[in-house]
Amino acid sequence: LSAFVDGADASEWSAPYLKWAADKGLVEGYDEPAGKRLAPGENASRERAATVLMRAFYLGVLK
């Protein structure tokens, strides 16, 4: 999660899962001037959740 400017803000229980998702390419963060932002405390919109699911299918994580 160190690749994200706010990766340290991930809760203790979610950090391993966010790291796994980032390592698999399911989450890429949001481009901002300071760098990639993960936004671990924000609610996920339908569009963001759909993007993660689409990537999971394309990358073979979900079959």
C-alpha positions, 0 to 999 in steps of 0.5 A, a space after each residue: 500500500 506504500 504506492 498510494 499517498 494514503 495507503 497508511 490510512 487503511 484500517 488494520 483489518 482491511 490493509 491485507 485485502 487492499 494490498 492483495 487487490 492492488 497486487 492483483 491489479 483490481 484497484 489502481 487508485 486515483 491520480 492526484 497531483 500528490 500521487 495515487 490515492 486509494 481513498 480507503 475511508 470513502 464509500 465506493 460508488 456503483 461505478 467504482 465497484 463495477 470497475 473492480 468487478 470488471 477487472 476481476 473478470 478480465 484478469 481471471 480472479 473471478 471465473 
